[in-house]
Amino acid sequence: MRAHKIVSALLFSIFITVFTAFGQNEPLAFYLTWTDDPSHSMVVDWHLERLDPDTLFIREKGKTKWSFLESDVLPYPFSTRYVHRISVQGLKPAREYEIKFGKSERVYFFRTMPKNLKNTALKIAIGGDSMHQKEWLEKTNRVVSGLDPDFVIIGGDMAYENGVAENVGRIYDWFDAYSKTLVTEEGRILPCLVAAGNHEVVRGYHSAHQGYVQNDEFRNRIAPYFYGLFAFPGQPGYNVLDFGDYLSLIILDTEHSNPILGAQTDWLKSTLAARQDVAFKLPIYHVPAYPSVRAYGDKVQTLVRETWTPIFEQYGVQLAFENHDHAYKRTFPIKNMQVAEGGIVYVGDGSWGVTPRDIHPVDSTWYLQVAQKIRAFTLLTLEDGAYRITSYDEDGRVIDQFGDKIWPRKQED
């Protein structure tokens, strides 16, 4: 992906006259994310039925002069649409930038992230399993937008399209809902990060069928929308995004387009080892180690629990975000697979816009502190030295609160 530096629009009025002679006025959808430092960059996608490059106009909020950038054009799987993508670089931290797509006159804006958390807080809306029905997705999205988070994380099963051509309409619906409802009343587009779930992948868990081939062509083939439409995490399907020295988001793949054992786990160890001094280290993945609905002893749940959670503990993780079960849950602090003071709290379980499922009885499930059969998401607030969790249902009611822990705790020898 080509990085773009902002170019001054010295001949702006002439350019507009020529440019408005062709092309669509409004994008069919758009999507904002990051692949680089979120305090200095933004990846801007928009979708058009047009192969020719399009133009993004951009300016720092409060300025009068627009600059412009030309898009890279990428294929859109199983569609006559194309992805127009620009990786904008060289932005300033904690600033707001206005944008316009092509010859559209509608102005949106986005916000870059702070370099540190001194005298500020970061708010992240986190959930998963987002769209059984479009109206449920849109309803939760509107509650999220009303809370004005800095960005959104969806931990898998975005559109339930299963990686097949006949379900391209579900992807259209997901991006349409994003473009209309993950935008604040003031016009700020909420950037989004995603992880792979079973419904991004043909047949869900490739290890259960023909096994894995560890190359880009294989992953593009079994998860074409995930790899074609979401710039992050990109190949190979797991990645880390660093926010200054205060936050590392670690996106993982629970046996969908990558096996847990082997290269991914080796990468996880080295990634966390290199970030021992980062205050907030947050793994996000789809299948839960501590399920609220499905069986504790199932294969992938057990692999996550026995392979990854000891690594989380070794390197000072305090929160992990899980999905997949279509309910809400928060565990007790867990260490060495038992309730223990100073252990990791696991929050989830993927019910953003899906039909909720019956949960395990909380009173008799040793690891569950809170669980509900409900559509919900979590707002995570990070401050200098503390975190706070507030979870909401689809109507905006608070269903759980937890936090104000001091971070980071001292690691044991």
Buried (B, 14 or more C-beta within 10 A) or exposed (E): EEEBEBEEBEEBEEBBEEBEEEBBEBBBBBBBBBBBBBBBBBBBBBBBEBEEEBBBBBBBEEEEEBBBBBBBBBEBBBBEBBBBBBBBBEBEBEBBBBBBBBBBEEBBBBBBBBBBBEEBBBBBBBBBBBBBEBEBBBBBBBBBBEBBBBBBBBBBBBBBBBBBEEBBEBBBBBBBBBBEBBBBEEEBBBBBBBBBBBBBBBBBBBBEEEEBEEEEEBBBBBBBBBBBBBBBBBEBBBBBBBBBEBBBBBBBBBBBBBBBEEEBBEBBBEBBEEBEEBBBBBBBBBBBBBBBBBEBEEBBBEBBBEBBBEBBBBBBBBBBBBBBBBBBBBBBBBBEBEBEEEBBBBBBBBBBBBEBBEBBEBEEBEBBBBBBBBBBBBBBBBBEEBBBBBBBBBEEEEBBEBBEBEBBEEEEE
